[in-house]
Amino acid sequence: MELQIVMDLERQNGRLTRDFVSSPSFSEVVRAYVPSMRVQPATIEVFSTTHGSSYGSTSAATQLATLRESIRARNHLYLPHEIEWVQRDRSYAATRFSILDPKTGLGSSGQLNVTLLFGFSPDLPFPKTFDEFLDVVMLAKSLEEVGPNNNKLRVSISVGAAVIPQRLAEVCVPMDVGEDSGKVVGPLQRIVGYACQPNAPVDIIRAGLEDTPFRFDPENGMSLATNEDLVADTIHEMHKHGYLPLTNKDQVFETLHAGAGLGRYREDMARIAGEIERTVPAPQGFVRAQ
């Protein structure tokens, strides 16, 4: 939904380049923005086999109202804030807009998880070098400096390989870093290898049939897979690069900075309990605990 808002911004202001979105001028655009009421097709160019580029017809005004309501609902339920990137520049613009616009309030919880779906579209292509991968990761990580009320936002990064089988041949190229340097690897192996580099600030590796619905190795090529297979492959690749998956709930919460929502929940429950204590009389025959 947020990409429809960005496309409306582009119709009003021209193409939103990465440099412009990063500049103070973009804040002025956000403040002056009035979403269009005109219903238009929501279509973006993606790598898909069956109508994956069509997101129906709607207006930017409807999409913005829906986005704001979704974030309010997440706050009400103490859920962490998150957003998926399917295009680099437009997704960056949509995220920055949603943070800067006080009525939208993305990241108002103090945290934000950004999921980068590499290979989803021509504007977020699957990386063939670590530098290409790191460029997008650092762009998402730079959102930490755009926190609401000038407070630093805590951003966690998730990465996934969104590669359809028809595009497998072009993404299977020799690895340029790490344990597999020089070897031809599949998309899942590449994403894990890049995420495990010491200077890659990645928190989560996303794997499953929704993204890359197959296994690949240079000797046997592509084969069918289950979600269990893909998770096992991911853990195997992590081990190869010296990493173990986090399984401790508290550590996971800390990594995702989800404690912000938990802290708000505890504060709100304590406040509500205090209000009940002050306003609701104790039943006769009982003494209120001190």
C-alpha positions in Angstrom: 0.0 0.0 0.0 2.8 2.4 0.8 4.1 2.2 -2.8 0.9 3.6 -4.1 1.5 6.7 -1.9 5.0 7.1 -3.3 3.7 6.9 -6.9 1.2 9.6 -6.0 4.1 11.7 -4.6 6.0 11.1 -7.8 3.1 12.3 -9.9 3.0 15.5 -7.9 6.8 16.1 -7.5 8.6 14.0 -10.1 10.8 11.0 -9.6 11.9 10.6 -6.0 15.6 9.9 -6.2 17.5 8.4 -3.4 19.5 11.6 -2.8 16.4 13.7 -2.8 14.6 11.5 -0.3 17.6 11.7 1.9 17.7 15.5 1.8 15.9 18.0 4.1 13.8 19.0 1.0 11.9 15.7 1.2 10.7 16.7 4.7 9.0 19.7 3.1 7.3 17.5 0.5 6.0 15.2 3.3 4.6 18.2 5.2 2.9 19.6 2.1 1.5 16.3 0.7 -2.2 16.0 0.0 -3.0 12.5 -1.2 -5.1 12.1 -4.4 -8.6 10.9 -4.2 -8.5 9.5 -7.7 -8.8 5.7 -8.0 -5.9 4.3 -10.1 -4.4 0.9 -10.8 -1.7 0.0 -8.4 0.9 -1.8 -10.6 4.6 -2.2 -10.2 7.1 -4.1 -12.2 8.1 -7.3 -10.5 9.6 -10.7 -11.3 6.5 -12.8 -11.2 4.9 -15.7 -13.2 1.2 -14.9 -12.7 -0.2 -11.3 -12.3 2.2 -10.6 -9.4 2.6 -7.0 -10.6 -1.1 -6.0 -10.1 -2.2 -4.8 -6.7 -5.7 -3.8 -7.7 -7.2 -0.3 -8.0 -7.3 2.2 -5.3 -6.6 5.8 -4.4 -3.6 7.2 -2.6 -5.9 8.8 0.0 -7.4 5.4 0.8 -4.0 3.7 1.0 -2.7 6.4 3.3 -5.7 6.1 5.6 -5.3 2.3 5.7 -1.6 2.6 6.4 -2.2 5.0 9.3 -4.9 2.7 10.7 -2.7 -0.3 10.4 0.1 1.3 12.4 -2.4 2.5 15.1 -3.7 -1.1 15.4 -0.1 -2.4 15.8 0.5 0.2 18.6 -2.8 -0.8 20.2 -1.7 -4.5 20.2 1.9 -3.6 21.3 3.2 -5.2 18.1 6.6 -4.3 16.6 6.7 -2.0 13.6 7.9 -3.6 10.3 7.9 -2.9 6.6 8.9 -4.9 3.5 11.1 -3.5 0.7 10.3 -4.8 -2.8 11.8 -1.8 -4.7 14.9 0.0 -3.5 14.3 3.7 -4.1 10.5 3.7 -3.8 10.5 1.5 -0.7 13.1 3.7 0.9 11.0 6.8 0.0 7.8 5.1 1.4 9.6 4.2 4.6 11.1 7.6 5.2 7.8 9.3 4.4 6.0 7.0 6.9 8.5 7.9 9.6 8.6 11.6 8.9 4.8 12.0 8.7 3.6 12.4 12.3 0.1 11.2 11.4 1.5 7.9 10.1 4.0 7.4 12.8 6.0 4.4 11.5 8.7 3.7 14.0 6.9 5.7 16.7 7.3 2.6 18.9 11.1 3.3 18.9 11.9 0.3 16.7 11.4 -0.8 13.1 12.2 -4.0 11.2 13.0 -3.6 7.5 12.7 -6.8 5.4 14.7 -6.6 2.2 13.4 -9.0 -0.5 16.3 -9.2 -2.9 15.2 -10.3 -6.4 11.6 -9.3 -6.0 11.7 -6.7 -8.8 14.1 -5.0 -11.2 14.3 -2.1 -8.8 15.5 -4.4 -6.0 17.5 -7.0 -8.1 19.2 -10.0 -6.6 22.8 -9.0 -5.7 25.7 -10.5 -7.6 28.3 -8.8 -5.4 28.6 -8.2 -1.7 28.9 -4.4 -2.3 25.5 -4.4 -4.1 24.0 -6.3 -1.1 25.6 -4.0 1.5 24.5 -0.8 -0.3 20.8 -1.7 0.2 21.3 -2.9 3.7 23.1 0.3 4.8 20.4 2.4 3.1 17.8 0.7 5.2 20.0 1.0 8.3 20.4 4.7 7.7 16.8 5.1 8.8 18.0 5.0 12.3 18.9 8.6 12.0 15.4 9.6 10.9 13.7 8.7 14.2 10.6 10.5 15.3 11.1 13.6 17.5 14.8 13.5 16.7 15.2 10.3 18.7 17.4 7.6 17.1 15.2 4.8 15.7 16.4 1.2 16.4 16.3 -0.5 13.0 16.7 -4.3 12.6 17.3 -5.8 9.2 15.9 -8.9 7.7 17.0 -10.2 4.3 15.5 -12.8 1.9 16.1 -14.2 -1.5 13.0 -13.7 -3.6 14.0 -15.6 -6.7 11.6 -17.4 -9.0 12.9 -20.6 -10.8 12.8 -18.9 -14.2 15.5 -16.5 -13.1 17.8 -19.0 -11.4 20.4 -19.3 -14.1 21.2 -15.5 -14.1 21.7 -15.3 -10.3 23.9 -18.4 -9.9 27.3 -16.8 -10.3 30.6 -17.3 -8.4 30.6 -16.0 -4.9 32.9 -13.0 -4.3 33.4 -13.2 -0.5 33.5 -15.6 2.4 33.9 -19.3 2.7 32.5 -20.0 -0.8 34.5 -17.3 -2.6 35.0 -18.4 -6.3 32.3 -21.1 -6.2 28.9 -21.0 -8.0 26.2 -20.8 -5.3 22.4 -20.6 -5.3 20.4 -17.6 -4.1 19.8 -18.9 -0.6 23.5 -19.7 -0.1 24.5 -16.2 -1.4 22.1 -14.3 0.8 23.2 -16.3 3.9 26.9 -15.8 3.0 26.4 -12.1 2.6 24.4 -11.7 5.8 27.1 -13.5 7.7 29.9 -11.2 6.7 31.3 -9.3 9.8 30.5 -5.8 8.4 26.9 -6.7 7.3 24.5 -5.4 10.0 21.9 -8.1 9.4 19.7 -9.5 12.2 17.4 -12.0 10.4 17.7 -14.3 7.5 14.3 -15.1 5.9 13.9 -18.4 4.1 10.9 -20.3 2.8 8.7 -21.3 -0.1 7.2 -17.9 -0.3 10.5 -16.5 -1.4 12.8 -19.1 -3.1 10.7 -22.3 -3.5 13.5 -24.6 -4.5 16.9 -25.9 -3.5 20.0 -25.6 -5.6 23.5 -27.0 -5.8 26.0 -26.8 -8.7 26.2 -30.6 -9.2 22.5 -31.5 -9.2 20.9 -28.2 -10.1 17.5 -27.2 -8.9 15.2 -29.5 -6.9 11.9 -29.3 -5.1 12.0 -28.3 -1.4 9.9 -27.9 1.7 10.0 -25.1 4.2 11.8 -27.5 6.5 14.4 -28.1 3.9 15.0 -24.4 3.3 15.3 -23.7 7.1 17.8 -26.6 7.4 19.8 -25.3 4.5 19.9 -21.8 6.0 21.1 -23.2 9.4 23.8 -25.3 7.6 25.1 -22.2 5.7 25.1 -20.2 8.9 27.2 -22.9 10.6 29.6 -22.8 7.7 30.2 -19.1 8.3 30.5 -19.5 12.1 27.0 -18.5 13.2 24.2 -20.2 15.2 20.6 -19.2 15.1 19.2 -17.5 18.1 16.6 -19.6 20.0 16.4 -17.8 23.3 13.2 -15.7 23.4 14.8 -12.8 25.4 17.7 -12.6 22.9 15.4 -12.6 20.0 13.3 -9.8 21.6 16.5 -7.8 22.2 17.7 -8.3 18.6 14.4 -7.1 17.2 14.3 -4.3 19.7 10.8 -5.6 20.5 11.2 -4.7 24.1 9.9 -1.2 23.2 6.4 -2.6 22.8 6.8 -4.8 25.9 7.9 -1.8 27.9 4.9 0.2 26.8 2.6 -2.7 27.6 3.9 -3.0 31.2 3.7 0.8 31.7 0.1 0.9 30.4 -1.0 -2.1 32.5 0.5 -0.5 35.6 -1.2 2.8 34.8 -4.6 1.1 34.2 -4.2 -0.9 37.4 -3.5 2.3 39.3 -6.5 4.0 37.8 -8.7 1.1 38.8 -7.3 1.2 42.4 -8.1 4.9 42.7 -11.6 4.8 41.1 -13.2 1.5 41.9 -14.2 1.0 45.5 -13.1 -2.2 47.2 -16.0 -4.8 47.8 -17.4 -4.8 51.4 -15.6 -7.2 53.6 -12.3 -7.0 51.8 -9.3 -4.8 52.5 -7.4 -3.6 49.6 -3.8 -4.9 49.5 -1.1 -2.3 50.2 
